[in-house]
Amino acid sequence: MQQTHGQHNRLRAPGSLGNSSFAAKVMKGMRMAGQMGNKRVKVRRLQVLKVFPDQNIILVKGAVPGHKGAYVVIEK
């Protein structure tokens, strides 16, 4: 495992964040780890390629957000 940028023996800790002398604090807007998502997302302009009504399948061209088995709402 590669350990860089101020990390010593903590693989999941963020390591060194702020400066050492001037403004010895974490600056506003510093990118940090956290949860992304957990919100409903609407994706527009995806193409519906085929509809299989007997199998309840709609074939969509493009990226559909969410995990496997998640519900997808299709609006017009």
C-alpha positions as CSV (number, residue, x, y, z in Angstrom):
1,M,0.0,0.0,0.0
2,Q,1.3,3.4,-0.9
3,Q,1.4,6.0,1.9
4,T,2.2,9.5,0.8
5,H,1.4,13.2,1.6
6,G,2.1,13.2,5.3
7,Q,0.7,9.9,6.3
8,H,2.7,7.7,8.6
9,N,0.9,4.5,9.6
10,R,-2.8,5.4,9.1
11,L,-4.2,4.1,5.9
12,R,-7.7,5.6,6.2
13,A,-6.8,8.9,7.9
14,P,-6.4,12.0,5.8
15,G,-2.9,12.8,6.8
16,S,-1.5,16.4,6.7
17,L,-4.3,19.0,5.8
18,G,-3.1,22.5,6.6
19,N,0.0,24.6,6.3
20,S,2.7,24.5,8.9
21,S,3.6,28.2,9.5
22,F,1.2,30.8,7.9
23,A,-2.5,30.2,8.5
24,A,-1.9,27.0,10.4
25,K,-5.5,25.8,9.9
26,V,-7.5,24.0,7.3
27,M,-8.4,26.5,4.6
28,K,-12.1,27.0,3.6
29,G,-13.0,24.9,0.6
30,M,-10.4,22.2,1.2
31,R,-11.6,19.1,-0.5
32,M,-12.1,16.2,1.9
33,A,-13.6,12.8,1.9
34,G,-17.2,12.3,2.6
35,Q,-20.4,10.9,1.3
36,M,-21.4,11.8,-2.3
37,G,-24.9,10.9,-3.4
38,N,-27.9,9.9,-1.3
39,K,-29.9,12.3,-3.4
40,R,-32.4,11.8,-6.2
41,V,-30.8,12.5,-9.6
42,K,-32.4,13.3,-12.9
43,V,-30.6,12.5,-16.1
44,R,-31.9,14.0,-19.3
45,R,-31.6,13.2,-23.0
46,L,-31.1,9.4,-22.7
47,Q,-32.3,7.3,-25.6
48,V,-34.8,4.5,-25.1
49,L,-33.5,1.9,-27.6
50,K,-35.9,-1.0,-27.1
51,V,-38.9,-2.0,-25.0
52,F,-39.6,-5.6,-24.0
53,P,-43.1,-5.4,-22.4
54,D,-43.3,-9.2,-21.9
55,Q,-40.1,-9.2,-19.8
56,N,-40.6,-5.7,-18.1
57,I,-37.3,-4.5,-19.6
58,I,-36.5,-1.1,-21.1
59,L,-33.1,-0.8,-22.9
60,V,-31.6,2.7,-22.3
61,K,-28.5,4.1,-24.0
62,G,-26.4,6.1,-21.6
63,A,-25.3,6.2,-18.0
64,V,-28.1,5.6,-15.4
65,P,-27.1,6.5,-11.8
66,G,-27.6,4.1,-9.0
67,H,-26.6,0.7,-7.8
68,K,-27.6,-2.7,-9.3
69,G,-31.2,-3.5,-8.5
70,A,-32.1,0.2,-7.8
71,Y,-35.4,1.6,-9.0
72,V,-35.4,3.9,-12.0
73,V,-38.3,6.3,-12.7
74,I,-38.7,7.1,-16.4
75,E,-40.5,10.4,-17.1
76,K,-41.5,12.0,-20.4
